[in-house]
Amino acid sequence: MTTLLQYWPEFLTVVIIHFLAVASPGPDFAVILRQSLCAGPRIGVWTGIGIGSGILVHVTYSLLGLGLLIAQSTTAFTVLKVLGAVYLLWVGWQCLKAKPASTEEQNLSDVEYEQSIWQAWRLGFLTNVLNAKATLFFVSLFSVVISPTTPIWMQGIYGLWMTLATGFWFVGLALFLSRQQVRSFFRRISHWIERVTGVALIALAGKLAMTQN
């Protein structure tokens, strides 16, 4: 118990910094907004779970020390950055092609896109994993904020917390945004929401492409 308590201040610091990062608008938020408002709660929730799963990847390579190697390697970081930017461009382009829903679809209580839970999970997962800025965040967190003397099992607890907290945050956000009252309000302009999201994702792709390690 004493051992756990001595790391409480550091854990609290990690919690606060991580929350501020998760709550900041970015690719994850843009994707969950689009999925929840336009595709419904089931798709939104699985997208949120995918985003949370992506955090586990960042935590794992950070614990293994690979994150620092990626950040310090110009080639590896550039490859990750380009892959992430291309993926965001592709998702953004798909959003830009959205068409207005028919009158019948607008009146339906729960219109779901033709998207499986696997596709929803994959979208959230890849959006998070291919975000080079997330790589820099976790490298900084595990090398600057978290002390090198903190045992690996304790760092693992930090990582598990961040994974679960991210998943719960985006799942909760998806459930709120996909509430019938919220979706009904936005249903008639859902194609515009998608298009605006597409523009945002393309802009984020450009910003990601210019990220320096």
C-alpha positions, 0 to 999 in steps of 0.5 A: 500500500505504501508503495502505491501511495508514493506514486499517487502524485505522479499518477495524478499528474498523468491523469490530468495531462492525459485528460486534457489531451483526450478532451482536446479536439483532434482526429479522434473527436472529429471521427466520433462526432461523425460516427455518432451523429450520422451512424447511430449509437452502436457504430459510435460506441464501437468507434470509441472502443477502437480509439481506446484500443489504439491507446493500448498500442501507444502505451505498449511501444512506450513501455518497450522503449520503441516510442523514443526510437520512433520519435528519434528516427527521422525515417520511422517518424516520417513513415508514420506521419505520412501513413496517418496523413494519408489515412485521414485524407482518405476518411475526409474524402469519404465524408466530403462525398456524403449526400443528403438523406431522403425524406424517408430516412430523415423520418426514421428513428434510427438510421444506421449506415451500412457499416459493421462493428468491425469497420467502426472499431477499425476506423477508431483504432487506425485513426488513433494509432496512425496519429503521429502527434499521439506518438510524440505525446506518449513519448514525452509522457513516459520520458519526461513526466513519468520518472525513469525510476518508476517501476515498469508494473506501475507504468503499466497501471498508468497505461491501463488507466489511460486506455480505459479512460480514453475508451470510456470518454469516447464511448460516453461521448458517442452515447451522448451525441447519438441520443435520439434528441440530438440526432433528430436535431442534426438529421436533416443536415447530417450530410453537412456534418459529414462534409464539415468533418471531412474538411476538418480531417483533411486540415488535420491531415495537413497539420499532421504531415507538417509535424516535426519530431 
